[in-house]
Amino acid sequence: MKLFAPKFISTMLVMIALSGFGLASKQPDPALAKEAKVTMADAEKTALAKAPGKIKSKELEKEKDKLIYSFDIRTKDGKMHEVNVDAITGEMIDDTVENPADEAKEKAMDKQEKKDKKKPQ
């Protein structure tokens, strides 16, 4: 019994680390991914150069007819930045500091989007 607890804890920590705990990353639409000329990794470097911190979520999406990578980054001062990087040119398009109301609204929209995807069509 004494060996069970450390092994269990170690196993759980590994599982959490492998699952990407704390990082929401939406799987990109394959059609959008084909259009992108810049990799997610390169866009991430650009976003972090603008707003150094911890990435909380990232996605590839079409916004206002423009293909972008969108990153939610929590900076050391506790602010949440939404940084958008052009998926064609790799240029940083926008860096918006979100207030708690913006964050709650975005979270609710993401939750609704997940529900809508689960509904049979």
Secondary structure per residue as TSV (DSSP state, phi and psi in degrees):
chain	resnum	aa	ss	phi	psi
A	1	M	-	360.0	-33.5
A	2	K	T	-63.1	-35.0
A	3	L	T	-78.2	-21.6
A	4	F	H	-61.7	-48.8
A	5	A	H	-59.9	-50.7
A	6	P	H	-62.3	-39.6
A	7	K	H	-66.8	-41.2
A	8	F	H	-62.8	-46.3
A	9	I	H	-63.3	-43.5
A	10	S	H	-61.1	-44.3
A	11	T	H	-62.2	-44.1
A	12	M	H	-64.3	-40.8
A	13	L	H	-62.8	-41.3
A	14	V	H	-64.3	-43.3
A	15	M	H	-63.1	-41.7
A	16	I	H	-63.8	-45.0
A	17	A	H	-62.3	-42.4
A	18	L	H	-71.6	-25.6
A	19	S	H	-81.0	-6.4
A	20	G	T	74.6	33.5
A	21	F	T	-47.5	129.4
A	22	G	T	88.1	0.2
A	23	L	-	-127.6	114.4
A	24	A	E	-92.8	121.8
A	25	S	E	-134.1	115.7
A	26	K	-	-78.8	139.8
A	27	Q	-	-69.3	126.7
A	28	P	-	-69.5	146.2
A	29	D	-	-62.3	127.4
A	30	P	H	-54.8	-36.0
A	31	A	H	-65.9	-40.6
A	32	L	H	-67.5	-41.2
A	33	A	H	-60.5	-35.6
A	34	K	H	-66.1	-33.1
A	35	E	H	-73.5	-29.4
A	36	A	-	-65.9	134.4
A	37	K	S	-99.6	-16.5
A	38	V	S	-110.6	140.3
A	39	T	-	-78.2	158.2
A	40	M	H	-58.6	-41.1
A	41	A	H	-61.9	-42.7
A	42	D	H	-68.2	-40.2
A	43	A	H	-64.2	-37.6
A	44	E	H	-61.8	-42.6
A	45	K	H	-60.9	-41.9
A	46	T	H	-63.2	-45.5
A	47	A	H	-63.5	-43.8
A	48	L	H	-69.5	-27.1
A	49	A	H	-67.2	-33.5
A	50	K	H	-79.7	-41.5
A	51	A	S	-134.5	82.4
A	52	P	-	-60.7	133.4
A	53	G	E	166.7	-152.8
A	54	K	E	-109.6	125.4
A	55	I	E	-74.3	123.9
A	56	K	E	-96.7	-30.3
A	57	S	E	-156.1	156.1
A	58	K	E	-152.4	146.7
A	59	E	E	-159.5	157.9
A	60	L	E	-104.8	125.7
A	61	E	E	-151.3	162.9
A	62	K	E	-97.1	125.4
A	63	E	E	-134.7	121.0
A	64	K	T	54.5	46.1
A	65	D	T	60.9	21.5
A	66	K	E	-123.1	133.3
A	67	L	E	-82.4	119.6
A	68	I	E	-134.4	157.4
A	69	Y	E	-99.1	130.7
A	70	S	E	-115.5	128.6
A	71	F	E	-123.9	130.8
A	72	D	E	-99.5	117.9
A	73	I	E	-123.0	124.6
A	74	R	E	-90.6	116.0
A	75	T	E	-86.3	169.6
A	76	K	T	-60.9	-26.6
A	77	D	T	-81.6	3.3
A	78	G	S	89.4	-3.5
A	79	K	-	-80.0	148.9
A	80	M	E	-102.5	119.2
A	81	H	E	-103.9	136.0
A	82	E	E	-104.2	113.1
A	83	V	E	-110.6	126.8
A	84	N	E	-109.9	133.4
A	85	V	E	-122.1	130.9
A	86	D	E	-63.0	124.9
A	87	A	T	-78.6	-7.2
A	88	I	T	-98.4	-46.9
A	89	T	T	-97.8	-22.6
A	90	G	-	83.6	3.5
A	91	E	-	-82.2	146.2
A	92	M	E	-73.2	126.4
A	93	I	E	-97.4	-41.6
A	94	D	E	-152.6	144.7
A	95	D	E	-136.9	105.9
A	96	T	E	-113.7	131.4
A	97	V	E	-87.5	121.2
A	98	E	E	-91.8	139.8
A	99	N	-	-91.1	169.1
A	100	P	H	-55.2	-34.9
A	101	A	H	-66.7	-40.5
A	102	D	H	-62.4	-43.8
A	103	E	H	-61.3	-43.8
A	104	A	H	-64.5	-41.4
A	105	K	H	-62.9	-44.7
A	106	E	H	-64.3	-40.7
A	107	K	H	-62.1	-43.1
A	108	A	H	-64.5	-39.9
A	109	M	H	-65.9	-40.7
A	110	D	H	-63.4	-40.4
A	111	K	H	-63.4	-43.5
A	112	Q	H	-65.1	-39.7
A	113	E	H	-61.3	-41.1
A	114	K	H	-63.6	-43.2
A	115	K	H	-60.4	-44.0
A	116	D	H	-62.9	-36.2
A	117	K	H	-69.7	-29.6
A	118	K	H	-76.6	-23.2
A	119	K	S	-69.1	134.1
A	120	P	-	-67.9	142.7
A	121	Q	-	-102.6	360.0
